Structures are given as structure tokens and as C-alpha cells.
Amino acid sequence: MKKLNWIEITALYIGTIMGAGFASGRECWQFFAVFGNDGYYGAIVFTVGLVALSFMMTYIANSKQTADLGKLVSPFGDPRLDNIPGIILAAFFYMDVIVMTAAGGSLLFQQFLISKYIGGLLIAVLIIVTVLGDFERISSVFRFLIPVLFAAAVMMIVLIIRADYSQSGGTKFEPGEITPTWMISSIVFLSYNALATPAIIGNAAINAKDRKNAYIGALVGPLCLGGLIIALMRALMTDMAFTARFDLPLLEYSMRISPVLNVIYAILLFCSIYSTGSSLYFGFTTKLPNVSWKKYVVIGGALLGFALGLTGFKTLVEYLYPMQGYIGLAILLMIVLNFFNELRKNKN
């Protein structure tokens, strides 16, 4: 396949994380902006942590020359033990696909009053078509789609800040029960994203043009995401009571600005949901055996995810994401240990 430069690797990083919750402002509100100005400290902690994590996983992938989930994460060096974290990650990837289909349903219903069944099913079908094309199709989609999505999010943030909406309610809001402080919230968010990135980071590292491009992409991608979170916080805090009311707050802000912009942003947000869902489901499928019936499991699994996603997007983000974040702390610890094991081995 075509080797990736650092810009394409950056797009892969952004596309993996910038899904429905991120591009809609839902995650930024719940994990950062709800704490007011203290949320900026959380955003900095998250950014520094993501840069370190990306560097470590790129190093591990290059050192071991593998994108296998278990080998990227596990520090044990035992094939039986290495497989366990890979299976756990694959399970989390699948849970996130459920969230993405729920997000697609919520978006089309909130925006166009189209049944949640249709929106969720459309996301599932797009994911199936993309993932069946393997990593090359994933990288091709991200190469063109993600810069547009990133630019659209930045444009929305600038327009909201310039509009300078006055507060329509209080400025103090209760954080989630599972993330009661900005420090806990930022670590949980980092941990949650640590679960989402290994498959894409590993494949990007071993498919990069060279190690320089791999490491530059591993630096620029997280920095872009961290900067976007800080800017997004500033926009969401212009009217915190308004932000708190909606599943997809940026979409509602776009309606405040212009009905035409609202439709355009809704389409771009739908594309963002699709891009993240595709990258996560690809990560899940890497743990499936390469047999003749694999494509039927890919199709059936995505359709089942759509059915489970009918639970509702807001509920899934509030409870499933923090739960994954806490469990992901163990994955974070294993990645750090694995990195130092590889560092020590290579020095010796």
C-alpha cells in the first residue's frame, strides 16, 4: 500500500478521536467545560498525556514491527498473556461502534426528524463498506475527509466565540458522578482514548514513509486535538446553560448562527461519526481470524451494534465512556511498561 507521510498520519489520529462526542462538543462539555476555567488544566493534562502515549506506542510498533493489539499493549512477552489485552481492546472498540451508530441516529433525528433507525443503520452500512476495504481504504478516506472536518470545527468555534452569546443561566454545573473533578476527568478521558488509538497508531507507524514521519505525525496529531479541545471549551462556555441542554451542542450553536450553516455542519458531523466508527471497527476486526467467513462476521457485528445503539447516545456517553476510561487505566499502565521494556531491550 501507499506509504503515509506525517500529514496523513496526523489525519488518522484526528479521525480516530474526533467522532460524534468530540466534534459535537458533547465530550468536551462533559469532561472539561463543565468544570469552568479549571477545565483548561484538564485539557492540558490530556494533551501532554496523549502526546506521550502516541510517542510510546509509535516506538513500540516500530521496535516490534507489528500492529497487533496485544503486542502493542502487553509487556509480558508471553503469547498467551499478550492476547488478553488485545481481546479486551477489541471488545471496547466494538462498544464504541455501538455509540457511533447511536450518534448517527441522534444526529439525523435532532436535525431532520429522521427516524433514529435510519441514521444508525446508515452509519453501520458505511462502516461495513469501509472496513471491508481494510486499512488502505481507511487511510484513503481519512486523507481527504479529516482536514475538511477539522477546518469546519475550527470555523464553528470561531463563529461562536465572535457571536459572544450572553449566559442564559448559571455558570456552575454538576459534573458526572463518575468524573467528579477536573483531574480525574482528564485522566479518564485520556485513558478512554488510549483504548481507541492502538490499532490506528500501530498501523500508521509501520506504514509510515519512515520513522521521522511516524513520530512527527504522533506529535502533531495530539497537539491539534489538544488545541481544538481548548478552543472548543472557550466556545461552549459562552453560554453554559445552553450547552448543557443538548446531546449535540455545537449543532445547536450552528442553528443560532445560520440555518444554512446548521445543515452543512450536520452533514460534516455525520461524516465525523462515520470516520471514527470506521477506525474503531477496523481495530475490532484486526482480532478476527483471516478466514473465508470473516466478512460475514464484520457485516453481522456492525448490524448488531446498530441494534444495541438504539439505547441512546447521551446515555451511552455519560456512562459507557467513563467506565471504559477507568478500565483503560490498566491498559495505560501496560503500554508504559511495554514501552520501557522495549527501550531497555534496544539499549542492551
C-alpha positions as CSV (number, residue, x, y, z in Angstrom):
1,M,0.0,0.0,0.0
2,K,1.0,3.7,-0.3
3,K,3.3,4.8,2.5
4,L,2.0,7.5,4.8
5,N,3.6,11.0,5.4
6,W,3.2,12.8,8.7
7,I,0.2,14.8,7.4
8,E,-1.7,11.6,6.6
9,I,-0.7,10.1,9.9
10,T,-2.0,13.3,11.7
11,A,-5.3,12.9,9.9
12,L,-5.5,9.3,11.1
13,Y,-5.0,10.4,14.7
14,I,-7.6,13.2,14.5
15,G,-10.1,11.0,12.7
16,T,-9.9,8.2,15.3
17,I,-10.7,10.5,18.2
18,M,-12.8,13.3,16.6
19,G,-16.0,11.4,16.5
20,A,-19.6,12.3,17.4
21,G,-18.8,13.2,21.0
22,F,-15.8,15.3,20.2
23,A,-17.0,17.1,17.0
24,S,-20.4,17.8,18.6
25,G,-18.9,19.3,21.8
26,R,-20.6,16.6,23.9
27,E,-17.3,15.1,25.2
28,C,-15.6,18.4,25.7
29,W,-18.5,19.6,27.8
30,Q,-18.8,16.5,30.0
31,F,-15.1,16.0,30.6
32,F,-13.7,19.6,30.6
33,A,-16.0,22.6,30.2
34,V,-18.4,21.6,32.9
35,F,-15.6,22.5,35.4
36,G,-15.4,26.0,34.1
37,N,-11.9,27.5,33.8
38,D,-10.5,24.6,35.7
39,G,-11.3,22.5,32.7
40,Y,-8.4,24.2,30.8
41,Y,-6.0,22.5,33.2
42,G,-7.6,19.2,32.4
43,A,-7.3,19.8,28.7
44,I,-3.5,20.4,29.2
45,V,-3.1,17.2,31.2
46,F,-5.0,15.3,28.5
47,T,-2.8,16.8,25.6
48,V,0.5,16.1,27.3
49,G,-0.6,12.6,28.2
50,L,-1.8,11.9,24.6
51,V,1.5,13.1,23.1
52,A,3.4,10.8,25.5
53,L,1.1,7.9,24.8
54,S,1.4,8.4,21.0
55,F,5.2,8.5,21.1
56,M,5.4,5.4,23.2
57,M,3.0,3.4,21.0
58,T,4.8,4.5,17.9
59,Y,8.1,3.4,19.4
60,I,6.7,0.0,20.4
61,A,5.2,-0.6,16.9
62,N,8.5,0.3,15.2
63,S,10.5,-1.7,17.6
64,K,8.4,-4.8,17.3
65,Q,7.3,-4.2,13.7
66,T,3.8,-5.1,14.5
67,A,0.3,-3.5,14.7
68,D,-1.1,-6.4,16.7
69,L,-3.2,-5.0,19.5
70,G,-1.9,-7.5,22.1
71,K,1.8,-6.9,21.3
72,L,1.4,-3.2,21.2
73,V,0.0,-3.2,24.7
74,S,1.2,-6.2,26.6
75,P,4.6,-6.0,28.5
76,F,4.6,-9.7,29.4
77,G,6.2,-11.2,26.3
78,D,4.1,-14.3,26.6
79,P,1.8,-15.2,23.6
80,R,-1.0,-16.4,25.8
81,L,-0.9,-13.3,28.0
82,D,-0.3,-10.9,25.1
83,N,-3.6,-12.0,23.6
84,I,-5.7,-10.9,26.6
85,P,-5.3,-7.1,26.4
86,G,-5.8,-7.3,22.6
87,I,-9.2,-9.1,23.1
88,I,-10.2,-6.5,25.8
89,L,-9.3,-3.7,23.4
90,A,-11.3,-5.3,20.6
91,A,-14.3,-5.6,22.9
92,F,-14.0,-1.9,23.7
93,F,-13.7,-1.0,20.0
94,Y,-17.0,-2.8,19.4
95,M,-18.7,-0.9,22.3
96,D,-17.6,2.3,20.7
97,V,-19.1,1.3,17.4
98,I,-22.4,0.9,19.2
99,V,-22.0,4.5,20.4
100,M,-21.3,5.8,16.9
101,T,-24.4,4.2,15.4
102,A,-26.4,5.7,18.3
103,A,-24.8,9.1,17.5
104,G,-25.8,8.8,13.8
105,G,-29.4,8.1,14.8
106,S,-29.5,11.0,17.3
107,L,-28.0,13.4,14.8
108,L,-30.4,12.8,11.9
109,F,-33.3,12.8,14.4
110,Q,-32.3,16.0,16.1
111,Q,-31.5,17.8,12.8
112,F,-34.1,16.5,10.3
113,L,-36.5,14.5,12.5
114,I,-35.5,11.4,10.5
115,S,-36.0,8.1,12.5
116,K,-33.1,7.1,14.6
117,Y,-33.3,3.7,13.0
118,I,-32.4,5.2,9.6
119,G,-29.4,7.3,10.9
120,G,-27.9,4.4,12.9
121,L,-28.4,1.9,10.1
122,L,-26.7,4.3,7.5
123,I,-23.7,4.7,9.8
124,A,-23.5,0.9,10.2
125,V,-23.6,0.3,6.4
126,L,-20.9,2.9,5.7
127,I,-18.7,1.4,8.4
128,I,-19.1,-2.1,6.8
129,V,-18.2,-0.9,3.3
130,T,-15.1,1.0,4.6
131,V,-13.8,-1.7,6.9
132,L,-14.2,-4.5,4.3
133,G,-11.6,-2.5,2.3
134,D,-9.1,-2.9,5.1
135,F,-6.5,-0.3,6.3
136,E,-5.8,1.1,2.9
137,R,-9.4,2.2,2.4
138,I,-9.5,3.6,6.0
139,S,-6.3,5.8,5.3
140,S,-7.6,6.9,1.9
141,V,-10.9,8.1,3.4
142,F,-9.2,9.9,6.3
143,R,-6.7,11.6,4.0
144,F,-9.4,13.7,2.3
145,L,-12.2,13.8,4.9
146,I,-10.4,14.7,8.2
147,P,-8.8,18.1,7.0
148,V,-12.3,19.2,6.0
149,L,-13.9,18.1,9.3
150,F,-11.1,19.8,11.3
151,A,-11.4,23.0,9.4
152,A,-15.2,23.0,9.8
153,A,-14.9,22.5,13.6
154,V,-12.4,25.4,13.9
155,M,-14.7,27.6,11.8
156,M,-17.7,26.8,14.0
157,I,-15.7,27.6,17.2
158,V,-14.5,31.0,15.8
159,L,-18.1,31.9,14.8
160,I,-19.5,31.0,18.2
161,I,-16.8,33.0,20.1
162,R,-17.2,36.0,17.8
163,A,-21.0,35.9,18.4
164,D,-20.3,36.3,22.1
165,Y,-23.6,34.8,23.4
166,S,-24.5,36.0,26.9
167,Q,-25.1,33.4,29.6
168,S,-28.8,32.3,29.6
169,G,-28.4,30.6,33.0
170,G,-25.9,29.8,35.7
171,T,-22.2,29.1,35.3
172,K,-22.0,26.3,37.9
173,F,-22.9,22.8,36.7
174,E,-22.7,19.4,38.4
175,P,-20.1,17.1,36.8
176,G,-20.8,13.5,36.1
177,E,-20.9,11.2,39.1
178,I,-18.0,9.1,37.7
179,T,-15.8,12.1,36.9
180,P,-16.2,14.5,39.9
181,T,-13.1,16.6,39.5
182,W,-11.2,18.1,36.5
183,M,-8.1,16.0,37.2
184,I,-10.0,12.7,37.4
185,S,-12.0,13.7,34.4
186,S,-8.9,14.5,32.2
187,I,-7.2,11.2,33.2
188,V,-10.3,9.2,32.5
189,F,-10.7,10.9,29.1
190,L,-7.0,10.2,28.3
191,S,-7.5,6.6,29.4
192,Y,-10.6,6.2,27.3
193,N,-8.9,7.5,24.2
194,A,-5.9,5.2,25.0
195,L,-8.3,2.4,24.3
196,A,-9.3,3.8,20.9
197,T,-6.0,4.5,19.3
198,P,-3.7,1.4,19.4
199,A,-4.8,-0.2,16.1
200,I,-4.6,3.0,14.1
201,I,-1.3,4.1,15.8
202,G,0.3,0.8,15.2
203,N,-0.7,0.6,11.6
204,A,0.3,4.2,10.9
205,A,3.7,3.6,12.5
206,I,4.6,0.5,10.4
207,N,3.1,2.0,7.2
208,A,4.8,5.4,7.5
209,K,7.3,6.5,4.9
210,D,10.0,6.5,7.6
211,R,10.3,6.8,11.3
212,K,10.6,10.6,11.1
213,N,7.2,10.9,9.5
214,A,5.8,8.4,12.1
215,Y,7.0,10.5,15.0
216,I,6.0,13.9,13.6
217,G,2.5,12.6,13.0
218,A,2.4,11.2,16.5
219,L,3.3,14.7,17.9
220,V,1.2,16.9,15.6
221,G,-2.0,14.8,15.8
222,P,-2.3,15.0,19.6
223,L,-1.3,18.7,19.7
224,C,-4.0,19.5,17.1
225,L,-6.6,17.6,19.2
226,G,-5.5,19.3,22.4
227,G,-5.6,22.8,20.8
228,L,-9.1,22.0,19.5
229,I,-10.4,21.0,22.9
230,I,-9.1,24.3,24.4
231,A,-10.8,26.3,21.7
232,L,-13.9,24.3,21.9
233,M,-14.1,24.8,25.6
234,R,-14.0,28.6,25.1
235,A,-16.9,28.3,22.6
236,L,-19.0,26.1,24.8
237,M,-18.6,28.3,27.8
238,T,-20.0,31.3,26.1
239,D,-23.5,30.1,27.2
240,M,-23.0,27.1,29.5
241,A,-26.8,26.7,30.3
242,F,-27.5,26.4,26.6
243,T,-24.6,24.0,26.0
244,A,-25.8,21.7,28.9
245,R,-29.2,21.2,27.4
246,F,-28.3,19.3,24.2
247,D,-26.9,16.0,23.1
248,L,-25.0,17.7,20.3
249,P,-24.4,21.3,21.5
250,L,-22.3,22.5,18.5
251,L,-25.1,21.6,16.2
252,E,-27.5,23.8,18.1
253,Y,-25.0,26.7,18.1
254,S,-24.8,26.4,14.4
255,M,-28.5,26.9,14.1
256,R,-28.2,30.0,16.2
257,I,-25.7,31.4,13.7
258,S,-27.4,30.3,10.4
259,P,-29.8,27.7,9.2
260,V,-27.7,27.0,6.2
261,L,-24.5,26.6,8.3
262,N,-26.6,24.3,10.6
263,V,-27.3,21.9,7.7
264,I,-23.7,22.0,6.4
265,Y,-22.3,21.3,9.9
266,A,-24.8,18.5,10.4
267,I,-23.6,16.7,7.3
268,L,-19.9,17.2,8.4
269,L,-20.7,15.9,11.8
270,F,-22.3,12.8,10.3
271,C,-19.1,12.3,8.4
272,S,-17.1,12.6,11.6
273,I,-19.2,10.0,13.2
274,Y,-18.6,7.7,10.3
275,S,-14.9,8.2,10.3
276,T,-14.4,7.4,14.0
277,G,-16.8,4.5,13.7
278,S,-14.8,3.1,10.8
279,S,-11.4,3.4,12.5
280,L,-12.7,1.8,15.7
281,Y,-14.5,-1.1,14.0
282,F,-11.3,-1.7,11.9
283,G,-9.5,-2.1,15.2
284,F,-12.1,-4.7,16.3
285,T,-11.8,-6.6,13.1
286,T,-8.0,-6.9,13.4
287,K,-8.6,-9.5,16.1
288,L,-10.8,-11.7,13.9
289,P,-9.1,-14.6,12.1
290,N,-8.4,-14.2,8.4
291,V,-10.9,-16.9,7.2
292,S,-13.5,-17.1,4.5
293,W,-16.3,-16.2,6.8
294,K,-14.7,-13.1,8.3
295,K,-16.7,-10.7,6.1
296,Y,-19.9,-12.1,7.4
297,V,-18.8,-11.5,11.0
298,V,-17.9,-8.0,10.0
299,I,-21.3,-7.4,8.5
300,G,-23.3,-9.1,11.2
301,G,-21.3,-7.4,14.0
302,A,-21.9,-3.9,12.7
303,L,-25.7,-4.6,12.3
304,L,-25.9,-5.9,15.8
305,G,-24.0,-2.8,17.0
306,F,-26.7,-0.7,15.3
307,A,-29.4,-2.6,17.2
308,L,-27.7,-2.1,20.5
309,G,-27.1,1.6,19.8
310,L,-30.8,2.3,19.9
311,T,-30.2,2.6,23.7
312,G,-29.5,6.3,23.1
313,F,-26.4,8.4,22.5
314,K,-26.4,10.7,25.6
315,T,-26.9,7.8,28.0
316,L,-24.0,5.8,26.4
317,V,-21.6,8.8,26.5
318,E,-22.5,9.5,30.2
319,Y,-22.0,6.0,31.5
320,L,-20.1,3.9,29.0
321,Y,-17.2,6.3,28.2
322,P,-16.2,6.9,31.9
323,M,-16.5,3.2,32.6
324,Q,-14.2,2.4,29.7
325,G,-11.8,5.2,30.9
326,Y,-11.4,3.6,34.4
327,I,-10.8,0.2,32.9
328,G,-8.4,1.7,30.4
329,L,-6.1,2.9,33.2
330,A,-4.8,-0.7,33.3
331,I,-4.2,-0.6,29.6
332,L,-2.3,2.7,30.0
333,L,-0.1,1.2,32.7
334,M,0.7,-1.8,30.4
335,I,1.6,0.4,27.5
336,V,4.0,2.4,29.7
337,L,5.6,-0.8,31.0
338,N,5.8,-2.2,27.4
339,F,7.5,0.9,26.2
340,F,10.2,0.8,28.9
341,N,10.7,-2.9,28.3
342,E,11.3,-2.2,24.6
343,L,13.6,0.8,25.4
344,R,15.7,-1.3,27.8
345,K,15.9,-4.2,25.3
346,N,17.0,-2.0,22.5
347,K,19.6,-0.2,24.6
348,N,21.0,-3.6,25.7
